Amino acid sequence: MKQAQKNLTGNARDLWVTGIRNIRAQRTNLDNILEMAGDDASDYLTLVIQQASEATDELIEWLEDEAPKKDGPSGIGKSSILKMLYGNYGADSGQILVSHEGRLVDIVSAEPRTVMAVRRKSIGYVSQFLRVVPRVPTLQVVAEPLLTLGVDAETAQARAADLLRRLRIPEPLWSLSPTTFSGGEQQRVNIARGFAHDYPALLLDEPTASLDAKNRRTVLDLILDAKARGAAIVGIFHDAAARAEVCDWEIDVSEFAPRGAA
């Protein structure tokens, strides 16, 4: 367990662990609601559940990792910027313009249905968490962005299979749900899904974190391939060597973070 839990004893520690377990159960319930709704789920319901899932994942992460640092520096908002670009977080002012089907869409003011359409076709997001409907096979999970766009199943699954091979996910696992995988395997499935469609814009939240050298190299090659075809990429990289290899510009978020943030 994380440092915060090490500092707890007795009933306090038990309550901490139980709280995390209960929140994880609620996170699973969100996925189940979306699965039961199926094709009947409106774009608005889908968006709301996805945003609730984002918030729940962040709470779990804070409980497991960030809580012990309450006397130290807090986050400076790197992931929050990506979530604003993707439309998960609202912006108080300004515009976030994304080119979509020959026109500029302002993510800040767009209707939920428009935001969902932009996500399907024009802007991809590889977050730190894999969010999928339970019991859906991994091959289907990776192919889903293409299937949603009307790509035939054979082509979509061939692309998914190629990415899973490149990211070293063993083929016997493709028929299983990635929710049963290890953290590292889930991260690679998440990356494969994010690169399945050639999105004109990509948001990458620490895509090389926790990867071994071979898979790190594969992910960097995927990013370079996307750059070569003209994709616009905004990424968070704590890996200085990776940042130097794939980035054209660097922005130090701490320079404009609120006073008191790290």
PyMOL commands that set and color helices and strands:
alter all, ss='L'
color gray80, all
select helices_A, chain A and resi 3-6+10-40+43-69+78-86+112-121+138-148+153-166+171-173+178-180+183-196+213-228+240-246+253-255
alter helices_A, ss='H'
color red, helices_A
select strands_A, chain A and resi 97-100+103-106+123-126+201-205+232-236
alter strands_A, ss='S'
color yellow, strands_A
deselect
rebuild
show_as cartoon
